[in-house]
Amino acid sequence: MNVTRLHCRHCDTTLEGQFALGRFYQLSPEQLAFVETFVRCEGKITRVQEELGLSYPAVRARLNDAIRGLGYEVKEEEPTLPLAERQAVLDDLAKGKISPDEALKLLRTGE
């Protein structure tokens, strides 16, 4: 989009020319609302999860969508643990050897 005119409702001033809108004007209303929430939550995904009532993967998907909407490439997260170790964590969880919170921590951080 190319903006050629700006008008102030308060003082009735009009400017004409070529005006750049910036990357944020490329976002859909939904993407912009998510970015506002993300900034308000200081970039802390857990706070975004709580505020929006979404899971971690859903928040990451919305964040990645907004990043793409701004024209950037999204780097895919590589698993912290190799497949065999991730499977071992899930097996331990299924057997009751570790709690869901412990499993989540292991899968996210590898520690």
Backbone bond lengths (Angstrom), bond angles and torsions (degrees), N, CA, C in turn:
res aa  C-N    CA-C-N  psi(-1)  N-CA   C-N-CA  omega(-1)  CA-C   N-CA-C  phi
1 M - - - 1.446 - - 1.519 108.84 -
2 N 1.311 115.23 141.89 1.451 121.39 -179.67 1.527 108.56 -119.31
3 V 1.318 117.01 112.87 1.461 121.49 -179.67 1.520 108.38 -89.41
4 T 1.333 115.78 128.77 1.464 120.17 -178.21 1.524 112.91 -119.10
5 R 1.336 116.69 -5.19 1.465 118.96 -178.30 1.526 110.26 -146.85
6 L 1.338 115.91 134.58 1.464 122.94 174.93 1.522 107.72 -123.39
7 H 1.327 115.68 138.35 1.467 119.64 -178.59 1.530 109.73 -134.41
8 C 1.323 116.85 135.68 1.465 123.22 176.74 1.527 108.88 -99.33
9 R 1.325 116.22 120.17 1.471 121.16 179.76 1.528 112.07 -69.43
10 H 1.321 116.43 -27.84 1.469 120.13 -174.81 1.530 112.61 -76.92
11 C 1.325 116.93 -44.31 1.471 118.97 -176.62 1.527 112.55 -110.36
12 D 1.340 116.55 -0.22 1.462 123.15 177.82 1.533 112.80 62.01
13 T 1.339 116.02 30.45 1.459 120.85 176.20 1.521 109.13 -90.20
14 T 1.338 116.12 140.44 1.460 121.34 178.26 1.521 108.85 -125.45
15 L 1.326 115.62 134.80 1.462 122.26 175.38 1.516 108.31 -117.02
16 E 1.322 116.77 136.74 1.457 120.89 175.74 1.513 108.56 -121.71
17 G 1.317 115.69 142.85 1.461 122.00 -178.70 1.512 109.33 163.05
18 Q 1.312 116.52 -156.64 1.466 122.98 177.32 1.525 107.51 -111.28
19 F 1.332 117.04 117.68 1.457 121.28 -175.48 1.523 110.29 -121.26
20 A 1.318 115.69 130.32 1.467 121.08 176.21 1.522 108.43 -86.09
21 L 1.325 115.82 136.22 1.460 120.09 -178.23 1.523 113.08 -90.91
22 G 1.291 118.40 -24.64 1.456 120.93 -177.05 1.517 111.84 91.66
23 R 1.304 115.73 168.10 1.465 122.26 -174.05 1.527 113.93 -65.73
24 F 1.324 117.91 -33.11 1.461 119.66 -174.48 1.527 112.46 -66.51
25 Y 1.314 117.36 -21.72 1.464 120.16 177.08 1.521 111.98 -75.15
26 Q 1.328 117.26 -8.22 1.461 121.21 176.18 1.526 111.20 -81.98
27 L 1.326 117.12 -15.53 1.463 121.00 -176.31 1.525 111.55 -76.76
28 S 1.325 114.66 147.89 1.465 120.16 172.99 1.533 107.83 -72.53
29 P 1.329 118.46 164.01 1.473 119.72 177.26 1.532 112.32 -56.71
30 E 1.341 117.50 -37.46 1.469 121.17 179.53 1.526 111.01 -67.07
31 Q 1.334 116.26 -42.45 1.466 120.18 178.99 1.526 110.38 -64.72
32 L 1.318 117.08 -42.76 1.462 120.89 -179.92 1.525 110.95 -63.99
33 A 1.323 117.59 -41.30 1.470 120.96 177.39 1.524 110.18 -61.88
34 F 1.342 117.24 -40.33 1.464 120.13 178.24 1.530 110.34 -64.16
35 V 1.333 117.35 -45.48 1.469 120.82 -179.54 1.529 110.35 -60.89
36 E 1.325 117.49 -40.25 1.469 120.38 177.22 1.526 110.72 -61.61
37 T 1.323 116.88 -42.86 1.465 120.69 177.46 1.520 110.31 -63.54
38 F 1.323 117.12 -44.39 1.460 122.71 -179.44 1.530 110.44 -59.10
39 V 1.318 116.99 -44.63 1.468 120.92 179.54 1.530 110.17 -67.81
40 R 1.336 117.17 -43.97 1.467 120.98 179.11 1.531 110.83 -58.96
41 C 1.336 116.55 -33.96 1.473 122.03 178.89 1.525 111.65 -87.23
42 E 1.331 116.53 12.27 1.466 123.63 176.46 1.519 112.63 58.55
43 G 1.337 116.75 30.15 1.456 120.82 177.42 1.515 114.60 74.75
44 K 1.309 117.11 9.89 1.472 120.95 -179.29 1.526 108.78 -89.22
45 I 1.326 115.32 110.57 1.460 120.52 -174.51 1.521 111.51 -60.48
46 T 1.326 118.05 -37.06 1.468 119.20 -179.72 1.530 111.23 -62.49
47 R 1.331 117.21 -37.04 1.468 119.87 177.23 1.519 111.25 -69.37
48 V 1.339 116.86 -36.99 1.468 120.52 176.82 1.526 109.10 -64.16
49 Q 1.341 116.36 -42.29 1.464 120.86 177.28 1.526 110.24 -55.73
50 E 1.325 116.37 -48.51 1.465 121.11 -178.30 1.526 111.27 -63.68
51 E 1.323 116.22 -45.37 1.463 119.69 -176.19 1.529 112.16 -66.91
52 L 1.329 116.76 -39.41 1.466 119.90 -176.77 1.524 113.05 -95.05
53 G 1.341 116.90 -10.17 1.459 120.03 -178.66 1.515 112.50 67.94
54 L 1.331 116.10 36.70 1.464 121.54 -177.61 1.519 111.10 -115.77
55 S 1.322 115.59 158.23 1.457 121.44 175.73 1.533 109.64 -77.10
56 Y 1.331 115.50 165.07 1.465 120.56 177.40 1.527 111.13 -56.18
57 P 1.351 119.46 -49.32 1.472 118.73 179.90 1.534 112.99 -60.71
58 A 1.329 117.49 -35.07 1.468 120.02 179.19 1.527 110.99 -67.61
59 V 1.332 117.08 -40.65 1.466 120.67 178.15 1.519 109.74 -65.50
60 R 1.341 117.17 -44.64 1.473 120.43 178.45 1.523 110.71 -60.42
61 A 1.328 117.21 -40.86 1.468 120.58 179.78 1.527 110.46 -62.76
62 R 1.335 117.04 -42.35 1.470 120.07 178.91 1.520 111.36 -68.07
63 L 1.330 116.40 -37.91 1.459 119.90 177.34 1.524 110.18 -64.16
64 N 1.322 116.93 -46.14 1.464 120.69 178.41 1.526 111.10 -61.26
65 D 1.328 117.25 -38.84 1.461 121.46 178.05 1.531 110.44 -62.40
66 A 1.330 117.25 -42.80 1.467 121.14 178.64 1.526 110.86 -66.39
67 I 1.322 117.10 -39.75 1.466 120.99 178.39 1.524 109.62 -60.84
68 R 1.331 116.47 -46.24 1.471 120.17 177.48 1.531 110.68 -63.31
69 G 1.339 116.31 -38.76 1.460 120.62 178.99 1.518 112.80 -61.51
70 L 1.322 116.52 -27.90 1.463 121.62 176.83 1.524 112.13 -82.62
71 G 1.336 116.04 -2.90 1.460 120.29 177.18 1.513 115.01 92.16
72 Y 1.317 116.90 13.60 1.462 120.75 179.55 1.522 110.40 -102.64
73 E 1.313 114.55 159.04 1.457 121.02 177.34 1.528 108.81 -88.77
74 V 1.313 115.86 140.31 1.465 120.88 179.29 1.518 108.61 -95.04
75 K 1.325 115.31 127.39 1.460 119.82 174.92 1.517 107.57 -85.01
76 E 1.301 116.07 124.53 1.461 120.05 179.52 1.521 109.14 -71.60
77 E 1.326 115.49 136.95 1.461 120.18 178.70 1.515 109.75 -72.12
78 E 1.305 114.60 132.22 1.451 118.93 175.24 1.516 107.91 -91.12
79 P 1.324 117.20 139.70 1.465 119.18 179.16 1.524 110.93 -57.23
80 T 1.330 115.35 141.22 1.457 120.74 178.71 1.521 110.61 -69.18
81 L 1.322 115.88 -37.47 1.464 121.16 -178.26 1.526 110.66 -108.66
82 P 1.326 116.84 146.60 1.462 119.62 173.23 1.537 110.06 -62.70
83 L 1.312 116.34 159.82 1.462 122.18 -176.25 1.528 112.73 -52.54
84 A 1.324 118.03 -45.70 1.470 121.15 -177.79 1.532 110.93 -61.94
85 E 1.326 116.98 -40.31 1.467 120.15 179.62 1.525 111.19 -70.74
86 R 1.334 117.14 -37.38 1.472 119.71 176.06 1.523 110.26 -62.33
87 Q 1.337 115.92 -41.31 1.461 119.94 179.32 1.524 110.60 -64.57
88 A 1.337 116.98 -38.10 1.466 120.76 178.45 1.535 110.65 -63.36
89 V 1.329 117.05 -39.68 1.465 120.79 177.48 1.525 109.68 -62.35
90 L 1.327 117.05 -44.74 1.467 120.65 179.66 1.523 111.49 -65.38
91 D 1.327 116.63 -37.01 1.468 120.33 176.64 1.529 110.60 -63.99
92 D 1.345 116.51 -44.97 1.468 120.60 178.14 1.528 111.09 -61.36
93 L 1.313 116.56 -38.44 1.461 120.73 177.35 1.528 110.28 -64.14
94 A 1.322 116.86 -45.12 1.469 121.27 -179.48 1.527 111.53 -63.37
95 K 1.329 117.20 -33.15 1.469 121.69 -179.56 1.528 112.34 -84.05
96 G 1.335 116.89 -5.07 1.458 120.21 179.73 1.515 113.71 81.35
97 K 1.330 117.68 11.51 1.466 120.99 -179.78 1.530 111.91 -73.54
98 I 1.325 116.74 -27.56 1.467 121.19 178.18 1.529 108.44 -133.67
99 S 1.324 115.38 157.42 1.470 120.80 -179.91 1.530 109.68 -82.08
100 P 1.324 116.80 163.37 1.465 119.02 175.55 1.532 112.44 -58.49
101 D 1.328 117.36 -37.74 1.465 120.17 178.42 1.525 111.48 -64.28
102 E 1.342 116.10 -41.41 1.467 119.64 178.18 1.526 110.28 -64.47
103 A 1.329 116.26 -42.28 1.467 120.23 179.64 1.519 110.48 -61.74
104 L 1.316 116.53 -44.43 1.459 120.60 179.87 1.522 111.17 -61.39
105 K 1.328 116.10 -43.82 1.466 120.11 178.94 1.526 110.52 -61.87
106 L 1.325 116.77 -44.85 1.463 120.48 179.48 1.526 111.58 -62.17
107 L 1.319 116.41 -42.22 1.460 119.92 -178.45 1.524 112.06 -70.01
108 R 1.322 117.03 -33.98 1.470 120.22 -178.80 1.519 112.90 -80.55
109 T 1.332 116.64 -40.53 1.466 119.53 -171.89 1.516 114.16 -111.62
110 G 1.328 116.65 -19.88 1.457 119.73 -176.66 1.513 112.79 80.21
111 E 1.327 117.23 5.74 1.476 120.82 -178.04 1.507 111.12 -112.73
